[in-house]
């Protein structure tokens, strides 16, 4: 039985705040949010302007997609044309866009939705070194990659974060950092600008500081993010907001205020649907069909809102995992995405191209698809139970384990979910 997202919220409140007035205030705010989430009432205060949405969409594509670096634009044009051609002709070929590197799973926060809470093996496994990153980046660029991202955990916890970025040919590639913003100060902003960092994705959970701080269990974290956004702009780095949408915030005033904030500031907001991963595993967080429809209505008036599945080289919408984007643990394990804890191989043991080819041919990720962990109910019925069994040990699985359970599920339910897989 999944627990309600608000069931243990008082523990978070008392961990975040100490003053009685503060505690009483946040309790009232959370009480309203809980009631709004229960009623699922859609409150829309803006009208949809399709022309404005279209113009801002293309403005953002230029703003966040193109960067003045030697040969970068030509590489992007080539990749887009190749990707679209492969898709239109039905070729099972894909141009790699980039890699998101989790440089560490350590963090200063203990967020409710932390996706790496159960796969952190830092105490017993060696993390990649800059020379390893340099080699993998070269291999990825040979497959077409132009984008490389630094994430965590919290990347700025890593002492040599700048040395890692410097190994990625940053003045030739698109460089992104994903951070909670708490450690981002003037010194780091200057260093990022010197390195050639183009975009920084700041995590923000609500337009209400109290809700964000409680969710992050860290008082003052909201103010630090807002200041970090200002610092990135000051030093010529493009800020972007990452936010997780779940049953506990979708219908709330706090989430609408976050949409309003990004609208006022002209900042792109990337919405990530909650997954049953990490600390969200035991909670009723995932959006259902009713919630997904409500999400589309709520964000419709806001042209700066995007989903991370919307901008592929090939098919316009669909999971880009393994086809166009790859995620990697601090130890070199290759995954479909940060939320998908299926390991396909390790770059310290095999070339990246070999591991990627294995994933494309022996997993459902060899074609464009809706989000497997948030929208594909059959996939979730296979994946999450395996993860549940592994909670006491490894928090991840091998592809062979997943395929074995998939076969059992298909036989039991007399259906074939992914006919393109070789074992059929």
C-alpha positions as CSV (number, residue, x, y, z in Angstrom):
1,X,0.0,0.0,0.0
2,X,1.5,3.3,-1.1
3,X,1.5,6.0,1.6
4,X,0.1,9.5,1.0
5,X,2.7,12.1,0.1
6,X,1.5,14.3,3.0
7,X,1.5,11.5,5.6
8,X,5.0,12.2,7.0
9,X,5.2,15.9,6.1
10,X,5.3,17.0,9.7
11,X,8.6,15.2,10.1
12,X,9.9,17.3,7.2
13,X,8.5,20.5,8.8
14,X,10.2,20.0,12.1
15,X,13.4,19.1,10.4
16,X,13.3,22.3,8.4
17,X,11.9,24.9,10.8
18,X,12.4,25.5,14.5
19,X,10.4,28.7,15.2
20,X,6.8,28.2,16.3
21,X,5.5,30.9,14.0
22,X,7.3,29.4,11.0
23,X,6.0,26.0,11.8
24,X,2.4,27.2,12.1
25,X,2.7,29.1,8.8
26,X,4.0,26.2,6.8
27,X,1.4,23.8,8.4
28,X,-1.4,26.1,7.0
29,X,0.2,26.3,3.6
30,X,0.6,22.5,3.5
31,X,-2.9,22.0,4.7
32,X,-4.2,24.0,1.7
33,X,-1.9,22.1,-0.7
34,X,-3.2,18.8,0.7
35,X,-6.8,19.8,0.2
36,X,-6.1,21.1,-3.3
37,X,-4.4,17.8,-4.2
38,X,-7.3,15.9,-2.8
39,X,-10.0,17.9,-4.7
40,X,-7.9,17.9,-8.0
41,X,-9.5,21.2,-9.0
42,X,-8.0,22.8,-12.0
43,X,-7.5,26.6,-11.6
44,X,-6.5,28.4,-14.8
45,X,-5.9,32.1,-14.6
46,X,-4.4,32.7,-18.0
47,X,-5.7,32.3,-21.6
48,X,-4.0,30.2,-24.2
49,X,-2.4,32.3,-26.9
50,X,-1.3,29.8,-29.6
51,X,0.6,32.4,-31.7
52,X,2.6,33.6,-28.6
53,X,3.3,29.9,-27.7
54,X,4.7,29.2,-31.1
55,X,6.9,32.3,-31.2
56,X,8.3,31.7,-27.7
57,X,8.9,28.0,-28.5
58,X,11.2,29.0,-31.4
59,X,12.8,31.7,-29.4
60,X,13.7,29.2,-26.7
61,X,15.0,26.7,-29.3
62,X,17.4,29.4,-30.5
63,X,18.2,30.6,-27.0
64,X,18.9,27.2,-25.4
65,X,19.8,25.1,-28.4
66,X,22.4,27.1,-30.3
67,X,25.8,28.2,-28.9
68,X,28.6,30.2,-30.4
69,X,31.3,27.6,-30.4
70,X,33.5,26.5,-33.2
71,X,31.6,24.3,-35.6
72,X,28.8,23.7,-33.1
73,X,25.9,24.9,-35.3
74,X,27.1,22.8,-38.3
75,X,27.2,19.7,-36.1
76,X,23.7,20.3,-34.8
77,X,22.3,20.9,-38.3
78,X,24.0,17.7,-39.6
79,X,22.6,15.7,-36.6
80,X,19.1,17.0,-37.0
81,X,19.0,16.2,-40.7
82,X,20.4,12.7,-40.2
83,X,18.1,12.0,-37.3
84,X,15.0,13.1,-39.2
85,X,16.1,11.2,-42.3
86,X,16.7,8.0,-40.4
87,X,13.3,8.3,-38.8
88,X,11.4,9.1,-42.0
89,X,13.0,6.2,-43.9
90,X,12.4,3.8,-41.1
91,X,16.1,3.1,-40.4
92,X,16.9,1.7,-37.0
93,X,19.7,4.2,-36.7
94,X,20.0,7.0,-34.2
95,X,22.3,10.0,-33.7
96,X,23.5,10.4,-30.2
97,X,22.8,13.8,-28.7
98,X,24.8,13.5,-25.5
99,X,25.4,12.0,-22.1
100,X,24.3,13.1,-18.6
101,X,27.1,12.2,-16.2
102,X,26.2,11.8,-12.5
103,X,29.7,12.7,-11.2
104,X,28.7,11.7,-7.6
105,X,25.6,10.5,-5.7
106,X,26.6,12.5,-2.6
107,X,24.4,15.4,-1.7
108,X,23.8,18.0,1.0
109,X,20.0,17.4,0.8
110,X,17.7,14.4,1.5
111,X,14.9,15.2,-0.9
112,X,11.6,13.3,-0.9
113,X,12.0,12.5,-4.6
114,X,15.7,11.7,-4.7
115,X,16.2,9.2,-7.5
116,X,19.7,8.0,-6.5
117,X,18.9,7.3,-2.8
118,X,19.1,3.5,-3.4
119,X,21.9,3.2,-5.9
120,X,24.7,5.1,-4.1
121,X,27.7,2.8,-3.9
122,X,30.3,5.5,-3.4
123,X,31.7,3.8,-0.3
124,X,32.5,0.6,-2.1
125,X,33.1,1.6,-5.8
126,X,35.6,3.8,-7.5
127,X,34.3,6.9,-9.3
128,X,35.4,7.9,-12.8
129,X,38.4,10.2,-13.1
130,X,38.8,13.1,-15.5
131,X,40.9,10.9,-17.9
132,X,38.0,8.4,-18.0
133,X,35.5,11.1,-18.8
134,X,37.8,12.5,-21.6
135,X,37.9,9.1,-23.3
136,X,34.1,8.5,-23.0
137,X,33.4,12.0,-24.4
138,X,35.6,11.3,-27.4
139,X,33.7,8.0,-28.0
140,X,30.4,9.8,-27.6
141,X,31.4,12.5,-30.0
142,X,32.2,9.9,-32.6
143,X,28.5,8.8,-32.3
144,X,27.4,12.4,-32.9
145,X,27.2,13.7,-29.3
146,X,27.4,17.5,-28.8
147,X,25.9,17.8,-25.3
148,X,27.3,16.8,-22.0
149,X,25.7,17.3,-18.6
150,X,27.1,17.3,-15.1
151,X,24.6,16.1,-12.4
152,X,24.4,14.2,-9.1
153,X,23.5,13.8,-6.3
154,X,24.8,17.4,-6.1
155,X,27.6,18.0,-8.6
156,X,29.1,20.9,-6.7
157,X,29.8,18.5,-3.8
158,X,32.5,17.0,-6.0
159,X,35.7,18.8,-5.4
160,X,37.1,18.4,-8.9
161,X,33.8,19.2,-10.7
162,X,35.6,21.8,-12.9
163,X,38.4,19.4,-13.8
164,X,35.7,17.0,-15.0
165,X,34.0,19.6,-17.2
166,X,37.3,20.7,-18.6
167,X,37.9,17.2,-19.9
168,X,34.7,17.4,-22.0
169,X,36.1,19.9,-24.6
170,X,33.7,22.5,-23.2
171,X,34.6,25.2,-25.7
172,X,33.5,22.9,-28.5
173,X,30.4,21.2,-26.9
174,X,27.2,22.2,-25.2
175,X,27.8,22.0,-21.5
176,X,25.0,21.7,-18.9
177,X,25.1,21.5,-15.1
178,X,22.0,20.3,-13.1
179,X,22.1,21.5,-9.5
180,X,19.9,22.3,-6.5
181,X,21.7,25.7,-6.4
182,X,22.5,25.7,-2.7
183,X,26.3,25.8,-3.2
184,X,26.3,28.0,-6.3
185,X,27.9,31.3,-5.5
186,X,29.8,34.1,-7.2
187,X,33.0,32.1,-7.4
188,X,31.4,29.1,-9.0
189,X,29.4,31.3,-11.4
190,X,32.7,32.9,-12.6
191,X,34.4,29.5,-12.9
192,X,31.5,28.1,-14.9
193,X,31.6,31.0,-17.3
194,X,35.4,30.5,-17.7
195,X,35.0,26.9,-18.5
196,X,32.3,27.5,-21.2
197,X,29.2,26.2,-19.3
198,X,26.2,27.1,-21.4
199,X,23.2,26.2,-19.3
200,X,22.5,25.5,-15.6
201,X,19.4,23.5,-14.7
202,X,18.3,24.6,-11.2
203,X,15.9,22.4,-9.3
204,X,12.9,24.3,-7.9
205,X,9.8,22.5,-6.5
206,X,7.4,25.3,-5.8
207,X,6.8,29.0,-6.3
208,X,6.3,29.2,-2.5
209,X,9.6,29.2,-0.6
210,X,8.1,27.4,2.4
211,X,7.0,24.4,0.2
212,X,10.3,24.2,-1.6
213,X,12.3,24.4,1.6
214,X,10.2,21.7,3.3
215,X,10.4,19.4,0.3
216,X,14.1,19.8,0.3
217,X,14.3,19.7,4.1
218,X,16.6,22.7,4.0
219,X,15.6,26.2,5.2
220,X,16.8,28.9,2.9
221,X,17.2,26.6,-0.1
222,X,14.6,28.5,-2.1
223,X,16.3,31.9,-1.6
224,X,19.6,30.3,-2.6
225,X,18.2,29.0,-5.9
226,X,16.7,32.4,-6.8
227,X,20.1,34.0,-6.1
228,X,21.8,31.3,-8.1
229,X,19.6,32.1,-11.1
230,X,20.5,35.8,-10.8
231,X,24.2,34.9,-10.7
232,X,24.0,32.7,-13.8
233,X,22.4,35.5,-15.8
234,X,25.0,37.9,-14.5
235,X,27.8,35.8,-15.9
236,X,26.1,35.0,-19.2
237,X,24.9,31.5,-18.4
238,X,21.4,30.5,-19.4
239,X,19.3,29.3,-16.4
240,X,16.6,26.6,-16.7
241,X,14.3,25.3,-14.1
242,X,13.9,21.6,-13.5
243,X,10.8,20.6,-11.5
244,X,9.2,17.2,-10.6
245,X,5.5,17.1,-11.1
246,X,3.6,14.7,-8.7
247,X,0.3,14.2,-7.1
248,X,1.3,16.4,-4.2
249,X,2.0,19.6,-6.2
250,X,0.2,19.5,-9.6
251,X,-3.1,21.1,-8.4
252,X,-1.5,23.5,-5.9
253,X,-1.2,27.3,-5.8
254,X,2.5,26.8,-5.2
255,X,3.1,25.0,-8.5
256,X,1.0,27.6,-10.4
257,X,3.1,30.3,-8.8
258,X,6.2,28.5,-10.1
259,X,4.8,28.6,-13.6
260,X,4.1,32.3,-13.1
261,X,7.6,32.9,-11.9
262,X,9.2,31.3,-14.9
263,X,6.8,33.1,-17.2
264,X,7.7,36.5,-15.7
265,X,11.4,35.8,-15.8
266,X,11.3,34.3,-19.3
267,X,13.0,31.1,-18.1
268,X,12.4,27.7,-19.6
269,X,10.9,25.2,-17.2
270,X,11.5,21.5,-17.8
271,X,8.8,19.4,-16.2
272,X,9.8,15.9,-15.1
273,X,7.0,13.4,-14.1
274,X,7.4,11.7,-10.8
275,X,8.7,8.1,-10.8
276,X,8.4,5.4,-8.2
277,X,12.2,5.6,-7.5
278,X,14.4,6.4,-4.6
279,X,12.6,8.0,-1.7
280,X,9.4,8.2,-3.8
281,X,9.2,4.4,-4.0
282,X,6.8,4.0,-1.1
283,X,4.7,7.0,-1.8
284,X,1.6,7.6,-4.0
285,X,3.3,10.2,-6.2
286,X,2.9,9.0,-9.8
287,X,0.4,10.9,-12.0
288,X,-2.5,8.8,-13.3
289,X,-4.5,9.3,-16.5
290,X,-6.7,12.0,-14.9
291,X,-3.6,13.8,-13.6
292,X,-1.9,13.7,-17.0
293,X,-4.9,15.3,-18.7
294,X,-5.0,17.9,-15.9
295,X,-1.3,18.7,-16.4
296,X,-1.8,19.5,-20.1
297,X,-4.7,21.9,-19.2
298,X,-2.7,23.6,-16.4
299,X,0.4,24.2,-18.5
300,X,-1.3,25.1,-21.7
301,X,-1.2,28.9,-21.2
302,X,2.5,28.9,-20.3
303,X,4.8,28.9,-23.4
304,X,8.0,28.4,-21.4
305,X,6.9,24.9,-20.2
306,X,8.4,21.9,-21.9
307,X,8.7,18.1,-21.3
308,X,12.1,16.5,-21.6
309,X,10.7,14.1,-24.3
310,X,9.8,16.8,-26.8
311,X,13.0,17.6,-28.6
312,X,14.5,14.6,-30.4
313,X,16.5,14.5,-33.6
314,X,14.2,11.8,-34.8
315,X,10.6,11.5,-33.8
316,X,9.4,14.7,-32.2
317,X,8.0,13.1,-29.0
318,X,9.3,10.1,-27.2
319,X,11.8,8.8,-24.7
320,X,15.3,9.6,-26.1
321,X,17.0,7.1,-23.8
322,X,19.9,5.2,-25.4
323,X,18.8,6.4,-28.9
324,X,19.8,10.0,-28.4
325,X,20.6,10.5,-24.7
326,X,22.6,8.3,-22.2
327,X,22.9,8.5,-18.5
328,X,25.9,7.3,-16.6
329,X,26.6,6.6,-12.9
330,X,29.7,7.9,-11.2
331,X,31.1,4.4,-11.6
332,X,30.7,4.2,-15.4
333,X,27.5,2.2,-15.5
334,X,25.4,3.0,-18.6
335,X,21.7,3.6,-18.1
336,X,18.7,4.7,-20.2
337,X,18.1,7.7,-18.0
338,X,18.7,8.8,-14.4
339,X,15.4,7.2,-13.2
340,X,15.9,3.9,-15.1
341,X,18.2,1.8,-13.0
342,X,18.9,-0.9,-15.5
343,X,22.6,-1.3,-16.2
344,X,23.7,-2.2,-19.7
345,X,27.4,-2.3,-19.2
346,X,30.3,-0.3,-17.8
347,X,32.6,2.1,-19.8
348,X,35.6,1.0,-17.8
349,X,35.1,-2.5,-19.2
350,X,33.7,-2.0,-22.8
351,X,33.5,0.7,-25.4
352,X,30.5,3.0,-25.2
353,X,29.3,2.1,-28.7
354,X,29.2,-1.6,-27.8
355,X,27.1,-1.0,-24.7
356,X,24.7,1.3,-26.5
357,X,24.2,-1.2,-29.4
358,X,23.3,-3.8,-26.8
359,X,20.7,-1.6,-25.2
360,X,19.2,-0.7,-28.5
361,X,18.8,-4.3,-29.6
362,X,18.0,-6.1,-26.3
363,X,15.7,-3.6,-24.5
364,X,12.5,-1.7,-25.3
365,X,14.6,1.5,-25.6
366,X,15.4,0.8,-29.2
367,X,12.5,2.9,-30.4
368,X,10.7,6.1,-29.4
369,X,8.1,5.6,-26.7
370,X,6.2,7.4,-24.0
371,X,7.9,7.7,-20.6
372,X,8.3,4.1,-19.5
373,X,8.3,4.8,-15.8
374,X,5.5,7.4,-15.7
375,X,3.1,6.4,-18.6
376,X,3.7,2.8,-19.7
377,X,1.7,0.8,-17.1
378,X,2.8,-2.6,-18.4
379,X,6.4,-1.6,-18.2
380,X,5.9,-0.3,-14.7
381,X,4.2,-3.6,-13.7
382,X,7.4,-5.4,-14.7
383,X,10.0,-3.0,-13.5
384,X,8.9,-1.8,-10.1
385,X,8.4,-5.3,-8.6
386,X,11.9,-6.2,-9.5
387,X,13.2,-3.1,-7.9
388,X,11.1,-3.8,-4.8
389,X,12.9,-7.2,-4.4
390,X,16.2,-5.4,-4.6
391,X,15.7,-2.9,-1.9
392,X,17.7,-4.8,0.6
393,X,20.7,-5.1,-1.7
394,X,21.5,-3.6,-5.0
395,X,19.1,-0.8,-6.0
396,X,19.6,-1.6,-9.7
397,X,19.2,-4.5,-12.1
398,X,20.9,-6.0,-15.1
399,X,19.2,-6.1,-18.5
400,X,19.0,-9.9,-18.3
401,X,17.0,-9.7,-15.1
402,X,14.5,-7.3,-16.6
403,X,14.1,-9.4,-19.8
404,X,13.4,-12.5,-17.8
405,X,10.7,-10.8,-15.8
406,X,9.3,-9.3,-18.9
407,X,8.9,-12.7,-20.6
408,X,7.1,-14.0,-17.5
409,X,4.8,-11.0,-17.5
410,X,4.0,-11.4,-21.2
411,X,3.3,-15.1,-20.8
412,X,1.1,-14.6,-17.8
413,X,-1.0,-11.9,-19.4
414,X,-0.9,-13.4,-22.9
415,X,0.5,-10.3,-24.6
416,X,3.6,-9.2,-26.4
417,X,4.6,-5.7,-25.3
418,X,7.7,-5.1,-27.3
419,X,7.7,-7.3,-30.4
420,X,10.9,-5.8,-31.8
421,X,13.0,-7.5,-29.1
422,X,15.1,-10.3,-30.5
423,X,13.9,-13.0,-28.1
424,X,10.4,-13.0,-29.8
